[in-house]
Amino acid sequence: MAGCVLFVEVPGFYAAVARADDPALAGRPVLVGGDPRKRGRVQAASAEALAAGVEVEMPMLEALRRCPTAKRVPTDMTRFREASRRLLALLRGPLPSLEPFGLGGAFAAVDADGAEALGGRCVREVGDGLGLPLRVGLASGKFLARLAAREIDGESGVSCVPAGGEADFLAPLPADRLDGVGRKTAASLAAMGATRIGEVARLGRERLQEAFGPHGLRIHACAVGEDAEPVRGVRHPKSLSRESTLESETRDAAALREGLAGLAQQLEDELRKSGLAARRVAVRVRFSDRGTTSRSATLPHATQAAAELCEVAERLLERTHAGARPVRGLGIQLALLGAAGEVDRQLELF
């Protein structure tokens, strides 16, 4: 059965997460990035803001001038990484083996038969489970699949480049859609008479290599739809973690145990959803003076249970200065992950 590459991506990931967190932002332009008073820049923008002329990496002050109705949301990397972990955990249901691409995207190698239906399932599950839009591209290679997803009109949908139809799909697109073709390279290509990808392809391999060196070979390969780079999928993440900032600094042991219990329960939920179990537990403590410390332990057997995770975390916490020093934040990280079914079978052998 023929295979293909499936690419999934949440468009404007940071802005989409901010909207999912705050329903009041629905339909309103959103800009994510730094404080305009401190020369902050745009890190992500919603479709409405992009349509108003906003560009990623432009100064936030200029972006707000171009789109005065936009709501600026400060960058919260802890929240965005958490949303990314949840996204990948959900996608590993229909797509067990994933190669992450940034925080909001991933590649998967799938069978061509049923691939469009599989893409539609991903769109529905991410929308229903996380309230996020999702674009899915299907093609013979990674570059084409990514391009197909990004050419979709609207925030969600599935686009397929059929085998043999690569040239027809690529030909009319602007040359700057090619990997590695920025403004300067696009200007050089235009000077050579190539403003569309089809025209770039017709320049030929030798001429592009002569003009751009080894980089020209990559440009030519993309322009003709050749992409042999494999999908380097992994069946599960190497680690999982959860962190929380306490409402106020505390030395109270009961409050710290309660905080660890909440984190352990969140991790159990994700482990069970992903069909995983963990053998290594680490606790990270952030003190009110911004100092941090961590302690870790390897378990004799893997577990998914919040009670076991919390028990180990509490013992690790006792090995820190928590209590003697006021604590502002807590975190638990799990490692040495494996499929829960495999762990159970190994334990039965002994």
C-alpha positions in Angstrom: 0.0 0.0 0.0 1.4 3.4 -1.0 2.4 5.8 1.8 2.3 9.6 2.0 3.3 12.4 4.4 0.6 14.0 6.6 1.4 17.4 8.1 -0.8 19.0 10.8 -0.5 22.5 12.1 -2.5 24.9 14.2 -2.3 28.2 12.3 -1.0 31.2 14.3 -0.4 28.8 17.2 0.2 31.3 20.0 -2.8 33.5 18.9 -5.0 30.4 18.6 -4.1 29.2 22.1 -4.8 32.7 23.5 -8.3 32.7 21.8 -9.0 29.2 23.1 -8.2 30.4 26.6 -10.4 33.5 26.3 -13.7 33.2 24.4 -14.0 37.0 24.5 -11.3 37.1 21.8 -13.4 35.2 19.3 -13.5 37.1 16.0 -11.2 39.8 17.3 -7.7 40.3 15.8 -5.1 39.0 18.2 -1.4 39.8 18.5 1.0 37.8 20.7 4.3 39.4 21.6 6.2 41.9 23.6 5.2 45.2 25.2 5.1 47.9 22.5 6.5 50.4 25.1 9.6 48.2 25.4 10.1 47.7 21.7 8.5 44.3 21.8 7.8 42.4 18.5 5.0 40.3 17.2 5.5 36.6 17.7 2.1 35.5 16.3 -1.0 37.0 14.8 -4.5 35.9 14.0 -5.8 35.8 10.4 -7.6 39.1 10.9 -4.4 40.8 12.0 -2.4 39.4 9.1 -5.1 40.5 6.7 -4.7 44.1 8.1 -1.0 44.0 7.1 0.6 42.8 10.3 3.7 40.7 9.8 5.4 38.3 12.3 8.5 39.9 13.8 7.5 43.4 13.1 7.5 45.9 16.0 4.4 45.6 18.1 3.9 49.3 18.0 3.7 49.2 14.2 1.4 46.2 14.3 -1.0 48.0 16.5 -1.0 51.0 14.2 -1.9 48.8 11.3 -4.5 46.9 13.2 -5.8 49.2 16.0 -8.7 46.9 17.0 -6.3 44.1 17.8 -5.9 42.8 21.3 -2.3 42.3 22.4 -1.6 39.2 24.5 1.8 38.9 26.3 3.9 35.9 25.4 3.4 33.0 28.0 5.8 30.3 27.0 4.8 28.0 29.9 1.2 28.1 28.7 2.1 27.6 25.1 4.4 24.6 25.8 1.6 23.1 27.9 -0.9 23.6 25.0 1.7 22.0 22.6 2.0 18.9 24.9 -1.7 18.6 25.0 -2.0 18.9 21.2 0.7 16.2 20.6 -0.9 13.9 23.2 -4.3 14.2 21.5 -2.8 13.7 18.0 -1.1 10.5 19.1 -4.5 8.9 19.2 -5.1 8.9 15.4 -1.3 9.3 14.7 0.7 7.2 17.1 4.1 8.1 15.5 4.8 11.8 15.2 7.7 14.1 14.3 7.0 17.4 16.1 7.4 20.6 14.0 7.7 23.6 16.3 5.1 23.9 19.1 2.0 23.8 16.9 2.7 21.2 14.2 3.8 17.7 13.4 4.5 15.3 10.5 3.4 11.6 10.3 4.0 8.9 7.7 0.6 7.3 6.8 -1.0 5.0 4.3 -2.4 6.9 1.3 -5.6 4.9 1.5 -7.8 6.6 4.0 -5.4 9.5 4.6 -8.0 12.2 3.9 -10.4 10.7 6.3 -7.6 10.5 8.9 -6.8 14.1 8.4 -10.5 15.0 8.9 -10.5 13.1 12.1 -7.5 15.1 13.3 -9.3 18.3 12.5 -12.4 17.3 14.5 -10.6 15.9 17.5 -8.4 18.9 17.9 -11.3 21.2 17.5 -13.6 19.3 19.9 -10.9 18.5 22.4 -8.8 21.7 22.5 -10.9 24.3 20.8 -8.1 24.9 18.3 -8.2 25.2 14.5 -6.1 22.7 12.5 -4.9 22.5 8.9 -3.8 19.2 7.4 -1.7 18.7 4.3 -1.2 15.4 2.5 1.5 14.9 -0.2 4.4 12.7 -1.3 6.9 14.6 0.8 7.3 16.8 3.8 7.8 20.1 2.0 4.7 19.6 -0.2 2.6 18.4 2.7 3.5 21.5 4.7 2.8 23.8 1.8 -0.5 22.1 1.1 -1.6 22.8 4.6 -0.6 26.4 4.5 -2.4 27.1 1.2 -5.7 26.2 2.8 -8.3 29.0 2.8 -9.7 29.3 6.3 -8.3 28.2 9.7 -9.2 24.5 9.4 -9.4 22.0 6.6 -7.6 19.2 4.7 -5.7 19.6 1.5 -4.3 16.8 -0.6 -1.7 16.9 -3.4 -2.3 13.7 -5.4 0.5 11.6 -6.6 1.5 12.8 -10.0 -0.1 16.2 -9.4 2.8 17.9 -7.7 3.9 20.1 -10.7 0.3 21.3 -11.3 0.0 22.2 -7.6 3.3 24.0 -7.4 3.5 25.8 -10.7 1.2 28.9 -10.0 2.5 29.5 -6.5 4.8 32.5 -5.8 8.5 31.6 -5.7 8.9 32.7 -2.1 6.8 29.7 -1.0 9.8 27.6 -1.6 12.0 26.5 1.4 15.0 28.9 1.8 13.6 31.5 -0.6 13.5 34.8 1.3 13.2 38.3 0.0 16.7 38.5 -1.4 16.6 35.1 -3.1 13.2 35.9 -4.4 14.5 39.1 -5.9 17.4 37.3 -7.5 15.0 34.7 -9.0 12.7 37.5 -10.3 15.8 39.0 -12.0 16.2 35.6 -13.7 12.6 35.8 -14.9 11.2 33.4 -12.3 8.5 34.8 -10.0 6.4 31.5 -9.8 7.5 28.1 -8.7 6.8 26.7 -12.2 9.2 29.2 -13.7 11.8 28.4 -11.0 11.6 24.7 -12.0 12.1 25.6 -15.7 15.4 27.4 -14.9 16.8 23.9 -14.4 19.1 22.4 -11.8 22.4 23.5 -13.3 21.5 27.2 -13.6 20.1 27.3 -10.0 23.3 25.7 -8.7 25.4 28.1 -10.6 23.4 31.1 -9.2 23.0 29.9 -5.6 25.6 27.1 -5.0 24.5 24.0 -3.1 21.4 26.0 -1.9 20.2 26.1 -5.5 20.0 22.3 -5.5 17.5 22.4 -2.6 15.5 25.2 -4.4 15.3 23.1 -7.5 14.3 19.9 -5.7 11.4 21.8 -3.9 10.3 23.5 -7.2 9.9 20.1 -8.9 8.4 18.4 -6.0 11.3 16.1 -5.1 11.7 15.6 -1.3 13.2 12.4 0.0 13.6 13.6 3.6 12.1 10.9 5.8 9.6 11.5 8.6 11.5 10.8 11.8 8.5 9.9 13.9 8.6 8.8 17.5 5.8 6.8 19.1 5.8 8.9 22.3 7.5 11.9 24.0 10.7 11.4 25.9 9.3 13.2 28.9 6.2 14.8 30.3 6.1 17.7 32.8 3.7 20.0 34.6 4.4 23.2 36.5 2.3 25.6 38.5 2.9 29.0 40.1 1.4 29.2 43.6 -1.1 32.0 44.3 1.3 33.3 46.9 4.6 32.2 48.3 4.3 29.6 51.1 6.3 27.5 53.6 3.2 25.4 54.4 3.9 21.7 53.9 0.2 20.9 53.4 -0.2 23.5 50.7 2.9 22.2 48.9 1.7 18.6 49.1 -1.7 19.7 47.7 0.1 21.4 44.8 2.1 18.3 44.0 -1.1 16.2 44.2 -2.7 18.4 41.5 0.3 18.1 39.2 0.4 14.4 39.7 -3.2 14.0 38.8 -2.7 16.0 35.6 0.2 13.8 34.7 -1.8 10.6 35.3 -4.5 11.9 33.0 -2.0 12.5 30.2 -0.2 9.2 30.8 -3.5 7.3 30.5 -4.6 9.2 27.5 -1.3 8.5 25.8 -1.1 4.9 27.0 2.2 5.5 28.7 3.8 4.9 32.1 6.9 6.5 33.7 9.9 5.1 35.7 11.6 8.4 36.5 10.2 11.3 38.6 11.8 14.7 39.1 10.5 17.5 41.3 11.5 21.1 40.6 11.0 23.8 43.2 11.1 27.5 42.5 11.7 29.7 45.5 10.4 33.3 46.1 13.9 34.6 45.6 13.9 33.1 42.1 16.3 30.4 43.0 15.5 26.8 41.9 16.4 23.3 42.8 15.4 19.8 41.6 15.6 16.3 42.9 14.9 13.0 41.0 14.5 9.3 41.5 14.1 6.2 39.3 11.3 3.8 40.3 11.7 0.0 40.5 8.7 -0.2 38.1 6.8 2.1 35.8 3.5 3.7 36.9 0.6 5.8 35.7 -1.0 6.3 39.1 -1.2 9.8 40.5 -1.0 8.4 44.1 2.4 6.8 43.4 3.7 9.8 41.5 2.7 12.1 44.3 4.2 9.8 47.0 7.6 9.9 45.2 7.3 13.6 44.6 6.6 14.3 48.3 9.7 12.3 49.3 11.8 14.3 46.8 10.4 17.6 48.1 11.6 16.7 51.6 15.1 16.6 50.2 14.9 20.3 49.2 14.8 23.5 51.3 11.1 23.8 50.6 9.5 25.0 53.9 12.8 26.4 55.2 12.6 28.8 52.2 9.3 30.2 50.9 8.2 28.5 47.7 6.6 30.3 44.7 6.3 27.4 42.1 6.4 23.6 41.8 6.9 21.2 38.9 7.0 17.5 38.3 8.7 15.9 35.3 8.4 12.3 34.2 11.0 10.4 32.1 11.9 6.9 31.0 8.5 6.6 29.4 7.2 3.5 27.8 3.9 2.0 26.6 1.8 0.9 29.5 0.9 -2.4 28.0 4.6 -3.2 27.4 5.4 -2.3 31.0 2.6 -4.6 32.3 3.8 -7.5 30.2 7.4 -7.0 31.5 6.2 -7.0 35.1 4.2 -10.2 34.5 7.4 -12.0 33.4 9.0 -11.4 36.8 
